[in-house]
Amino acid sequence: LPNIRSYVFAERLQRLDLKTFDIDTFAKDHELGDGTNIHNSLLAFLTECDRILNRKTVLIILSDTKTVEYRETAEQLRYISGKVKEILWLNPLPAEEWLRFVQTKAFLPWVTMVEASSIQSLTRALKDI
């Protein structure tokens, strides 16, 4: 656990201290509900972490994939997937809805997408990891 780096984002990336994180404070500071820009967050992530990504790294993203600039995001995911062991995407949308979204289709070649739409599906997904 000491080697785990955690981040949280809506419109911008913020390093996360798992010991002190408070969702209410984060929500007030980040105007949640105004949209998601995974592209901007991945840019910030790569600025900080690109040099330390390696074939032992597993990047875990929890998002419904609904984002602006999805083509740029897909390109970043392609780049990152070439550097890391795996990009594991926990998607809170039911799997049967994924292909309705162009963003999800664009990301699927570069990530292992796992349904996390309920506690049960998340539990199943985590057991398979």
C-alpha positions as CSV (number, residue, x, y, z in Angstrom):
1,L,0.0,0.0,0.0
2,P,2.8,2.6,0.6
3,N,3.5,2.4,-3.2
4,I,0.0,3.1,-4.3
5,R,-0.7,6.5,-5.8
6,S,-4.3,7.5,-5.8
7,Y,-6.0,10.4,-7.6
8,V,-9.5,11.7,-7.9
9,F,-11.0,13.9,-10.7
10,A,-14.0,15.4,-12.2
11,E,-12.7,18.3,-14.3
12,R,-9.2,18.3,-12.9
13,L,-6.9,15.7,-11.3
14,Q,-6.1,15.9,-7.6
15,R,-3.7,13.6,-5.6
16,L,-5.7,11.7,-3.0
17,D,-4.6,10.8,0.5
18,L,-6.7,7.7,1.2
19,K,-6.4,8.4,5.0
20,T,-7.9,11.8,4.9
21,F,-10.1,11.9,1.8
22,D,-13.6,13.4,2.3
23,I,-16.0,13.2,-0.6
24,D,-18.1,16.1,0.7
25,T,-15.1,18.4,0.7
26,F,-14.0,17.2,-2.7
27,A,-17.5,17.7,-4.1
28,K,-17.7,21.3,-2.8
29,D,-14.2,22.1,-4.3
30,H,-14.8,20.5,-7.7
31,E,-18.3,21.4,-8.8
32,L,-19.4,17.8,-9.4
33,G,-22.1,17.2,-11.9
34,D,-20.8,19.8,-14.4
35,G,-19.1,17.1,-16.6
36,T,-16.0,15.0,-16.8
37,N,-12.9,15.6,-18.8
38,I,-10.8,12.4,-18.5
39,H,-8.5,13.8,-21.2
40,N,-7.4,16.7,-19.0
41,S,-7.1,14.4,-16.0
42,L,-4.9,11.9,-17.9
43,L,-2.7,14.8,-19.1
44,A,-2.1,15.9,-15.5
45,F,-1.6,12.2,-14.5
46,L,1.0,11.7,-17.2
47,T,2.8,14.9,-16.3
48,E,3.3,13.6,-12.8
49,C,3.6,9.8,-13.4
50,D,4.7,9.1,-17.0
51,R,8.3,8.5,-16.0
52,I,7.4,5.9,-13.3
53,L,4.9,3.9,-15.3
54,N,6.2,0.4,-16.1
55,R,5.1,-3.1,-16.9
56,K,4.3,-3.7,-13.2
57,T,1.9,-0.8,-13.1
58,V,-1.9,-1.4,-13.0
59,L,-3.9,1.7,-13.6
60,I,-7.4,1.5,-12.2
61,I,-10.0,4.0,-13.4
62,L,-13.5,4.2,-12.0
63,S,-15.7,6.1,-14.4
64,D,-18.8,5.7,-16.6
65,T,-16.7,6.7,-19.7
66,K,-19.0,9.7,-20.4
67,T,-16.4,12.4,-21.1
68,V,-15.6,15.2,-23.5
69,E,-12.6,14.9,-25.8
70,Y,-13.0,11.1,-26.0
71,R,-10.8,10.7,-29.0
72,E,-7.9,12.4,-27.2
73,T,-8.6,10.3,-24.2
74,A,-8.6,7.1,-26.3
75,E,-5.2,8.1,-27.7
76,Q,-3.8,8.7,-24.2
77,L,-5.2,5.3,-23.1
78,R,-3.4,3.7,-26.1
79,Y,-0.1,5.4,-25.1
80,I,-0.5,4.4,-21.4
81,S,-1.5,0.8,-22.3
82,G,1.9,0.4,-24.1
83,K,3.7,1.3,-20.9
84,V,1.7,-0.5,-18.1
85,K,0.7,-4.0,-17.3
86,E,-3.0,-3.2,-17.5
87,I,-5.5,-0.5,-17.4
88,L,-8.5,-1.8,-15.4
89,W,-11.6,0.3,-16.0
90,L,-14.4,-0.2,-13.4
91,N,-17.5,1.0,-15.2
92,P,-20.6,1.8,-13.0
93,L,-22.9,1.5,-16.0
94,P,-24.4,-2.0,-16.6
95,A,-22.4,-3.8,-19.3
96,E,-25.4,-4.1,-21.6
97,E,-25.3,-0.2,-21.9
98,W,-21.6,0.2,-22.7
99,L,-21.9,0.0,-26.5
100,R,-24.5,2.7,-26.6
101,F,-21.7,5.2,-25.9
102,V,-19.1,6.2,-28.5
103,Q,-16.7,6.9,-25.7
104,T,-16.8,3.4,-24.3
105,K,-16.3,1.9,-27.8
106,A,-13.3,4.1,-28.2
107,F,-11.7,3.0,-24.9
108,L,-12.4,-0.7,-25.1
109,P,-9.3,-1.6,-27.2
110,W,-7.0,-0.2,-24.6
111,V,-8.5,-1.2,-21.3
112,T,-10.0,-4.2,-19.5
113,M,-13.5,-2.9,-18.7
114,V,-15.3,-4.5,-15.8
115,E,-18.8,-3.8,-14.7
116,A,-19.1,-2.1,-11.4
117,S,-22.8,-1.1,-11.5
118,S,-23.6,-2.7,-8.1
119,I,-21.9,-3.9,-5.0
120,Q,-22.4,-7.4,-6.3
121,S,-20.8,-6.8,-9.7
122,L,-18.0,-4.9,-8.1
123,T,-17.4,-7.7,-5.7
124,R,-17.3,-10.2,-8.6
125,A,-14.9,-8.0,-10.5
126,L,-12.5,-7.6,-7.6
127,K,-12.5,-11.4,-7.0
128,D,-11.4,-11.8,-10.7
129,I,-8.5,-9.4,-10.3
